[in-house]
Amino acid sequence: MMDTTADIQPYFLFDNLFDDALFHRFAQEPIQLYGQARHHVVTEGAIAERGGTPKRKFRSVGGGPVQNAIYASKNLLSHISDQTGMQIAPSGQRGTYTFYAEENDYLDIHRDVDQCDLTLITCLHSTIPQNSANGLLYLYSERLNENLSSIYKDRYWGYRSIYLKPGQSILLQGGIVPHGVNPIKANHLRIISALCFKRIF
């Protein structure tokens, strides 16, 4: 069993962390970097309680100067800390952009690596209908203390899907909360920014 507390808040939602001008530049950067994106395909994954090698199919690329500046922003850290009551710090030098752009792009159930206690996920582009779960982040927020191998055996309960519109963000306690991304349908698109943080106790 995982060493977690029963009263943990699995995630925090934010609207409009970025002003319109900054968000426009933020949303354009992954489009400009798409040609450099790496195609990730893992058909036989390996389960570990943190990290592991979850099955997946998507493209991703390291962030550019716009995302780098956001990641290093003390104002952003201060705002998140004020809203959540949590002290956090960047756990790396850069973030990533992930593209769910081809039919059945997805990411299977996992918890994030040790260096990523929390992940700030911002939706930059989405053509997914609001009434669809396809291509969306899903969280096992009711099964925090359960081993991943147990969740894999019975994955169809205890989760919820999170719909983010472009400009919305979620701060996910990804080192504790099992999560994944459902396969996306053909002709739909979802591009997200992911920034990893560590919690300062």
C-alpha positions in Angstrom: 0.0 0.0 0.0 1.1 3.6 -0.6 2.0 5.8 2.3 -0.5 8.6 1.8 -3.1 10.4 3.9 -6.8 9.9 3.5 -7.6 13.7 3.5 -5.2 14.7 0.7 -6.6 17.0 -2.0 -5.7 15.2 -5.2 -5.7 18.3 -7.5 -6.3 22.0 -7.7 -8.0 23.7 -10.8 -7.1 27.1 -12.1 -8.7 29.4 -14.6 -6.5 31.9 -16.5 -3.2 31.6 -14.7 -1.7 33.6 -17.7 -2.9 36.9 -19.2 -4.1 36.9 -22.7 -0.9 38.1 -24.4 1.2 35.5 -22.5 -1.2 32.7 -23.1 -1.2 33.5 -26.8 2.6 33.1 -27.0 2.4 30.1 -24.7 -0.1 28.3 -27.0 1.9 29.2 -30.2 5.2 27.8 -28.9 4.4 24.0 -29.2 3.0 24.6 -32.7 6.4 26.0 -33.7 8.2 23.1 -32.0 6.1 20.3 -33.3 8.6 19.4 -36.1 11.1 18.6 -33.3 8.7 16.4 -31.3 9.6 12.8 -30.6 7.1 10.0 -31.2 6.7 7.9 -28.0 5.2 4.4 -28.5 5.4 1.8 -25.6 3.2 -1.2 -26.2 4.5 -3.4 -23.3 4.8 -1.3 -20.2 6.4 -1.9 -16.8 4.5 -1.1 -13.6 6.3 0.8 -10.8 4.6 2.7 -7.9 6.4 5.9 -9.0 7.4 6.4 -12.6 7.7 3.0 -14.3 7.1 2.7 -18.1 3.4 3.0 -18.7 2.1 2.1 -22.1 1.7 5.1 -24.3 1.4 6.7 -27.7 1.9 10.4 -28.2 4.4 13.0 -29.3 6.3 15.4 -27.0 9.0 18.0 -27.1 10.9 20.0 -24.6 9.7 23.5 -23.9 11.1 26.6 -25.5 11.8 30.1 -24.1 8.2 31.0 -23.4 7.6 27.8 -21.3 11.0 28.2 -19.7 10.2 31.7 -18.5 6.8 30.5 -17.1 8.5 27.6 -15.3 11.0 30.0 -13.6 8.4 32.6 -12.7 8.4 33.5 -9.0 5.1 35.2 -9.4 3.6 31.9 -10.7 5.0 30.0 -7.8 3.7 32.6 -5.3 0.2 32.5 -6.8 0.1 28.7 -6.7 1.3 28.6 -3.2 -1.3 31.3 -2.1 -4.1 29.3 -3.7 -3.1 25.9 -2.5 -1.3 26.5 0.8 1.6 24.4 -0.6 5.2 25.5 -0.9 6.6 24.3 -4.2 9.7 24.7 -6.3 10.6 23.6 -9.9 12.1 20.1 -9.9 13.9 20.5 -13.2 15.2 23.0 -15.8 12.5 22.7 -18.3 9.1 21.3 -19.0 7.5 19.5 -21.9 4.7 19.9 -24.5 2.7 16.8 -25.2 0.6 16.3 -28.4 -2.4 13.9 -28.4 -3.0 14.4 -32.1 -3.4 11.0 -33.8 -6.2 8.4 -33.3 -5.7 6.4 -30.1 -2.9 8.6 -28.7 -3.0 7.9 -24.9 -1.0 7.4 -21.7 -1.7 4.5 -19.4 -2.1 4.5 -15.6 0.9 5.6 -13.6 2.1 7.8 -10.8 4.8 10.4 -11.7 8.5 10.0 -11.1 10.1 10.8 -7.8 11.3 14.2 -9.1 7.7 15.2 -9.9 5.6 15.4 -6.8 3.2 17.8 -8.5 2.5 18.5 -12.2 1.1 21.7 -13.5 -0.8 20.7 -16.7 -2.1 23.5 -18.8 -4.4 22.9 -21.8 -3.1 25.0 -24.7 -5.3 23.5 -27.6 -8.3 21.2 -27.5 -10.9 20.2 -30.1 -12.4 17.5 -27.7 -16.2 18.0 -27.2 -17.0 18.8 -23.6 -19.3 15.8 -23.3 -16.6 13.3 -24.3 -14.0 11.6 -22.1 -11.8 10.6 -25.1 -8.4 12.1 -24.9 -8.9 13.5 -21.4 -6.9 13.2 -18.2 -8.4 10.7 -15.7 -7.6 10.4 -12.0 -8.1 7.6 -9.5 -8.8 10.1 -6.8 -10.7 7.5 -4.8 -7.9 4.9 -4.9 -4.9 6.8 -3.6 -3.7 4.2 -1.2 -4.0 1.3 -3.7 -1.0 -0.4 -5.5 -0.9 0.2 -9.2 -1.0 -3.5 -10.0 -4.3 -3.7 -8.2 -5.7 -0.8 -10.1 -4.6 -2.3 -13.4 -6.5 -5.4 -12.6 -9.8 -3.5 -12.0 -9.5 -0.1 -13.7 -13.1 0.6 -14.3 -14.1 2.3 -11.0 -12.9 5.0 -8.7 -11.7 7.5 -11.3 -13.0 10.8 -12.8 -12.1 12.5 -16.1 -11.0 16.1 -16.1 -12.0 18.3 -18.9 -9.8 21.4 -19.4 -10.6 24.1 -21.8 -7.7 26.0 -23.4 -6.3 28.4 -20.7 -7.3 26.2 -17.8 -4.7 24.4 -15.7 -4.6 21.6 -13.1 -2.0 21.2 -10.4 -2.0 17.4 -9.9 -0.4 15.6 -7.0 0.8 13.2 -9.6 3.3 11.4 -7.3 0.3 10.2 -5.2 -2.7 10.1 -7.5 -2.7 7.4 -10.2 -3.7 8.9 -13.5 -3.6 8.5 -17.3 -5.0 9.9 -20.5 -7.8 8.2 -22.4 -7.2 7.3 -26.1 -8.2 10.3 -28.3 -10.5 9.9 -31.3 -9.5 10.6 -34.9 -9.6 14.2 -36.0 -9.4 15.5 -32.4 -6.4 17.4 -30.9 -5.2 18.1 -27.4 -1.9 19.9 -26.7 -0.8 20.4 -23.1 2.1 21.9 -21.2 3.5 19.9 -18.3 5.7 21.4 -15.6 7.0 19.3 -12.7 7.4 20.7 -9.2 8.6 19.3 -5.9 6.8 20.0 -2.6 8.9 21.8 0.0 7.9 20.6 3.5 
